[in-house]
Amino acid sequence: MRRFVRAAVAAVAAVAAVALAAPAMVQAQAKPVVAVLYFDNNSIGKDHSDYDGVGKGMAEILVNDLAQNPNVRVVERERIQSLLVEQNLTKAGTIDPQTAIRLGKIIGAQYMISGGFMSDGRGNFVLTGRTINVETTVIGNPTRINAKGDDVLGMIAQLSERLSTDMKIPALRVGEAGGMGATPAGQPAAAAANPAQVAEAKPAPASESKPAAIGVSKERPAAQVAHAKPSRKMDMKTAMLYSKALEEEDAGNKSKAVELYKRVDVVFPDYAPVQQKIKKLSA
């Protein structure tokens, strides 16, 4: 009889635990999963090939920006890289919407983001992006950002905000993930939270609302690092250097990647993801 009572009590406790966890699970599942594909190089002029690799860096920066918003879950770039390798798409050039939808279904994303950028060879850049609804196959109208090449983070932040609107994702509110609003861009994605490897931002505790430097004794999860406004702008040359570092990292050349990340950190020390990359690859 006692065993029966204990078993009954344990069963009730288990049911209660599931009931308490259910709202949080439902809320997490309700957040759309978004994946960002590498940007195409549509540059013109004699130096157009110089920008062939920068699309990877643009995608990573956009992922970092989107991951600040706790209303969305973002697939980490490393998962996208692995998927492109698995599907033999790393050198296939532009990925058409049908292929993007297929990739989205594989990784469990509700939205795929594709885009491109163009340099006119005179310091002017055009950044475009569009959303693809994996479930409905609806392709959003292209969003176009015109800017000079001395503020890459600013361009990405504008694109991120407009694409979030297209996907009907609520804007980042004051107090969330650092509380500075939907911009500026430039903070790291969180660690993978499920098999699809998504980064989900979480509000920072009140006691940790002050921006903290990476590498201090008590380091917070990446997505909880408060995003302080950079004191300088990331120019296109620095973004290209960052992209080259990502390429070396993907190729398994850790020492070369760290060298390039350190060069980025010298000219643009305000970008926390670079410091995290250095720490991770140097461990």
N, C-alpha and C positions, 0 to 999 in steps of 0.2 A: 504493500500500500504506500509505504514511504517513497519507494522508488517511483511509483506512478505519480505521486504528488510532485516529486522533484522534477520528473520529466515534463509534467504539465506546466510547471512554473517556468522551466527553461524554454519550452515552446512558446509560451506567452511572451517571455522576454525577447525571444528572437523575432517574433512578429512585431512587437513594439519597436524594436530597433530598426527593422525594415521600414516600418511606417514613418518613423522619424527621418530616416534617410531619404525616403521617396521624394519629398519636395525638392531637395537639393539635386537629386539625380535627374528629375524632370526638368529642372531649371537648366542644368548643364546640357542636357540633350536638346533643349530648345534653342540654344545658341548656335547659329549657323557656323559651319566649318568652311573656311575660305582657303584656297590654295593659289599661290602666285607663280605663274610661269615666267621664264626668263624673257626679258624685253628684246625685241628685234632691233637690229641696227639698220635704220633707214637713212643714214647720213649720206650727204652728197659732197662732191668736191674731191680733190686729189688725196685728202687725208681721211677719207671715209672709213678705210680699213682699220685705222687706229682705234676705232670705237667698237670693233667686233666683239670684244670680251666684256664690255662694260654693262651689258644687259643683265649679267648675273649679279653684279653689284647693285644695280637699280632694284632688282627683284628683292634682294636681301634687305635693302634699306626700307622698301615698302612693307615687307614682312615685319620688320622691327617696329615700324610705325603702327601698323594695324594691330599688332599684338598688345599695344598699350590699352586698347579698348576692352573692358571686361565683358562687353556684350557680344563678343565674337571669339571664335577659336580659330587659330591660324596654323596651317600646316607648315612645319619648319622647312627651310630651304634644303637642308640635308636630305630630307625624305623625298623632296621633289627631284633632287640630283640622283638619288638612288633609283627612283622610278624611271627617270629618263634613260639611265644606263640600262636598266632591265629591259626597257622597251626599244632599245637601240635608237633613241631619238636625240642623243647629245649632239649629233652633227647633221641632223635632218633639216635644219633651218626653221622657218616659220611653222608653228604648229597650228593646223586649221581647227576651227571650232568643233568639228566632229571628234577629232583626236583629243582635244581638250576635255570634252565631255566624257570620253572613254576613260581618260586618266582620272578625272574627277570621281567617277564611279569606283575605280580601283581603290582610291585612298579614302573614299567615304566623304567627299566634300560636296557641299550644296552649291558652292559658287567657285568658279575658276576665274582668275584675272589674267588677261593677256595684254600685252602692250608693246609699244615701240618708241624709239626716240630718234630724233634727227638733228644732226649738226649741219649748219649751212657753211661751215668753214670760216665763219667770221665771228664766232663767239656767241651766236644765237642758237638756242636749242628749242625743240618742240617735243614734248613728252605726251604720249597718248596712252590711254588705257580703256579697257572695256570689261564688263562683267559678263559671264556666261552662266546661266542658271542650269546646273547639271540635271535637275529633276524635270524642268519644263522645257529645256533646250532653248529658252529665250535668250537672245544675245542683245545686251544693252547697247545703246548708242555710244560711240567713242567719246571719251572725255579728253579734251585737248588743253595742255598747259604750255604757254609760251613764256620763255624766260631766258635770261643770260646764264652763262655757265658758271657763275660765281656763287650760286646758292642751290646746290643739288638737293639738300635736305628740304629747302623751302618748296621746290618743285614737287618732291615726293609727298610732302605734307598736304599740299593742295590737291594732288591727285588722290591721295588716301581719303581725304574728307569727301570729295565728290563721289568716289566709288562707293564709299560707305553709304552715302545718301541713295545711290542707285540700288544698293542691296537692301535698303530700308533698315540699316543697322543704326540704332540710336547713337548719337554723338557721345563722346566722352564727357562726362559731367565733372564739375569742380569737385575735387575730393577723391576721384577715382584714379587709381594707378599713378598717384603723385599729384593729381588735382590741378594741372595746368591747362586742361582742355584738350581738344583734339590735335593741336599742334603745339610745339614743333615736333618733327620726326626725330628719331635717333636713339631709341632705347631698345634694349635687347629683348628677344623673345624668351618665353619661359621654357623650362625643360619639358620634354615630351610627357604628355599626360595619358596617352592611350596608344593602341597599335598604329593609329594613323599619324602619330607624332604631331600633335597639335600644341600650340603655345596659347595659353589662356591667361590673360592678365587678371590680377587680383588687387583689390584695394590695399594699399599699404597701411599697417597698423598706425594708430595715431602717434604712438611714441617714436615711429620711424618715418614720419612725414617729411623730415628734412632730407634733402638730397645727400647721398653718401657716395664716397669715391669707391671704385672697385678696388679690391685688394686690402681693405682695412680689416681689422681683426674679426669683425662681425659682419659677414656679407649676407645680404638678403637675396631671396630668389630673384632671378633676372628681371621678370616682369614687374617686380615691386619697386625697382629702383626709380625714384622720383625723377621725372624728366625735366631737368633744369634747362633753361634756354641757352643754347650754345653762345659763347662770347664771340665767335667768329663764324664765317660761313664756309661750308665745304665746297670747294671749287671742283670743276670737272676733272682736272688732273689728279686730284686726291681721290675722287671717286673711281677713276680708272686704275689707280694704284691699289685701291681697296679690292677692286674686281680681280686684279692679277693675284692678289694674296689669296682670294677665295679659290681661284683656279689652282694655285699651288697646293692649297689645303685639300681640295677634291682629288688631286693627283697623288696625294699621300706624301708630298714633299714638305714635311712639318717645319724643318729648319728654314727652308726658303720662305715658307708662308709666314713664319714668325718674323723673319727679317723684314718682309714687306709690311706686315702689320705694324711693326715698330716704326717704320718710316712714315706710315700714315699717322701714327700716334704723335710723332714729333710735330708734324705740320697741322694736325687737327686733334689735339688732346681732349676735346670735349665729347668725343663719341665713345660712349661706354662699351658698345659691342666689340670694338677693336681691342680694348683692354681685356675684356673677357676672353677673346680669342687667344691673345698672347698668353694669358694665364693658363688656359686650357691646354694649348699645344705645348707649353713649356713644362707642364707637369710630368 
